[in-house]
Amino acid sequence: MKCKLRATNELADGNGYPEWVKARNYSYRITETARLVAASPKNEIALSPDKENIKRAQWRLATSLAINAQMDSFVLETELHAIERVSANGRRQSTQLIPIRFVFTNKLDRDDKLLLAFDAFTLSKSLGREISLGKIIHGDDHAASRVKTTALAGEIRKRIEKIVPLLANPSPPDLILNRHCGECEFQTRCHKEARQQDDLSLLSGMTWKERKRFNSKGTFTVKQLSFAFLPRRRPKKARDIRERYYHSLKALAIRQEKIHVAGRPELKIEGTPVFLDVEGIPDRDFYYLIGLRIRNGNSVVQHSLWADVLEDEARIYSQFIDILKATNEPKLIYYGSFETDFLTQMEKRYGVSIRSVLESNGNHSPTNLLSIIYGQVYFPTYANNLKNIARFLGFEWSDTSLTGIKSIAYRCDWEKSHNSQIKTSLINYNAEDCQATEVVAQALLRLHSTNPGIGNGNKSETAVSIDSLKNPRKVWGTFESQFKEFEQINLSAWWNYQRDRISVRSNKRPKPKSPQSRHPHLGPRSNIPQNKTIIYPKLSSCPSCGGVLTERTLCDRMLYDLFFGKSYVNRWVIRCRFHYYWCSHCSRRFGEPREFWPQSHLGRNLVAYVLYHTVELCIPLQTVREILVRCFKMDLVLSTLLYATTTAAKLYESTYEAILRHLVSGNLLHIDETQVSIRGATAYVWVFTNLHDVAYLYKESREGAFLQEMLKDFRGVLVSDFFAAYDGINCDQ
């Protein structure tokens, strides 16, 4: 959606953070470009060279380079921040071109690497040569990270294949809200449209797979989903087990605008409550503001611990510890995982554990309110963040435009200007977050009170327990209509619904069949009629080495097989009488007729019949067994058929390897992989073919590392879907 809106020049809605990121990236790019230019000789630098100058270049570093390349029916365009030219060391080696991209953040994500890979991909198509390496310069320390762009070329192709039809289609794509919305310039527009559509993506806790599953059932709006929740009576054994999260219950709370409670959420505050909120810069792992709101009766004390530079972090953390030690039985309460990570990181950096400080002062571990709310308290808000829940409870921030992600921009702007108004805004925002945490905690404490009214100001909501909800199917009541025919239709519909679930027997219960009426299992005492008896002649010498054989006992075995005629298939049962022999010279056992499948009483034709149905026709083994029972009166044990297929796989293993060797040594090879489910576990099947022979390979994952070893000697043409695992294979593709 963002791609489409940008391509159609849609106006942004005033979200200041994307503009700040754009300006920060541009400023960082100018600064780093000047730094690289200053560190290089002037005669080795080219400013904005054209494409022809690249091919005959004598420079070592070029900046601000516009590149375009024609691909099929569209054109790729990009602007390289910089490009480095590395001269060849030998005659046979070519000059290497390394595109450079500048990113102001200290930590890189996959999107940054994909942008660099797109630069390399466009440059490669424009020059007609491979660009295998790129470089990203990022962060305050000017760190340089090398990226192998060829490994990302397959994903770049797939992204381009999705973008081309997206831009060609006049209608916009489906609107889906996600975590990126807070960083997007179209946030207000998309949220407004999603509210109009009542789209399921408004529920921030719902994943893409869950939303797709609901859509497959015909549920596309939050209101539709709210009718899908059915209260279930929990057994006594499961009363103490935490309830799982229900998206339908969240939708029901939004539709009824009431808080719904599942299970028994409990918040105990013993001692002095200390409400914590922390502000930081994630890409620098720097926590610059610790807010503490201490409630002691009717009095409130707010502490705001501010760090000017990174070295001050240890100081404010030490002050934080001293405040907790000076508080009588402190109970640390916060909201969300950001503060959990803060406590963990501080303990690793400075060696002082918050848990030990609290326990030594008469209290226990910190409390995360979100862990109590999740799955147990459903507020009528689309998200479970502090902003939405506190606003529902009647709390408002003084600066409504300031959010968690915008506070990062505020802090960075303060570091440049040291404006006191920016610092005051951040401290007030942090203090109000602490106050909002207290509002949510007080609301949770009132859940189990005699008057469970929750809210402040003009809002007063009643918490609804799901145990008190009735099944909607039982409270519909009598259907009444102006047309009596509709009432009769409704009654008949309910009667048919019940009739499908009632079994009526008008005659006496039939007697169970006697065990003798079943088809007997095949074995030495089976009563299936025999077709013939074969007595095999004795052996005079060992067929392998010609040595003297030692005769063992006489064996009398039944062979169960199938006889294939020109236009029919018959059951074929033979009584075989033969001797077993032992050769002391070659230490081998002989005597079993070749008609027997090894170590089995089945014939080879019968095994071939089973393999044809299971492998070629894809019929389950249990169904093949039922076919043998119904058509040939041969009641085989399922494990016997399974043994036959297992031994057949070992028998044909050499044939499989020969086919695979033939495919790898050829001039043409098609490869593809597909996802399968084996007893609920995800696996992958790879297929290799040259349009005449085909081989399948089972793997538990999609990792393609085995291809490098398998196809290291392949020099033909490889046809694939540009999956990244094929990029490292040295052949024409």
Buried (B, 14 or more C-beta within 10 A) or exposed (E): BBEBBEEEEBEBBEBEBBEBBEEBBEEBBEEBBEEBBEEBEEEEBBEEBEBEBBEEBEBBBBBBBEBEBEEEEEEBEBEBBBBBBEEEEEEEEEEBBBBBBBBBBBEBEEEBBBBBBBBBBBBBBBBEBBBBBBBBBBBEEEEEBEBBBBBBBBBBBBBBEEBBEBEEEEEEEEBBBEEEBBEBBBBBBBBEBBEEBBBBBBBBEBEEEEBEEBEEEEBBBBEBBBEBBEBEEBEEEEEEEBBEBBBBBBBBBBBEEBBBBBBEBEBEBEBBBBBBBBBBBBBBBBBBBBBBBBBEEEEEEBBBBBBEEBEBBEEBBEBBBEBBEEBEEBBBBBBBEBBBBBBEBBBEEEEEBBEEBBEEBEBEEBBBBBBBBBBBBBBBBBBBBBBBBBBBBBBEBEEEEBBBEBBBBBBBBBEEEEEEEBBEBBBBBBBBBBBBBBBBBBBBBBBEEEEBEBBBEEEEBEBBBBEEBEEEEEEEEEEEEEEEEEBEEBEEEEEEEEEEEEEEEEEEEEEEEEEEEEBBEBEEEBEBEEBEEEEEEEBEEBEEEEEEBEEEEEEEBBBBBBBEEEEEEEBBBBBBEBBBBBBEEEEBEBBBEEBBBBEBBBBBBBBBBBBEBBEEEEBEBEEBBEBBBEEBEBBBEEEBBBBBBEBBEEEBEEEEEEBBEEBBEBEEBBBEBEEEEEEEEEBBBBEBBBEEEEBEBEEEEBEBEEBEEBBEEBEBEBBBEBBBBBBBBEBEE
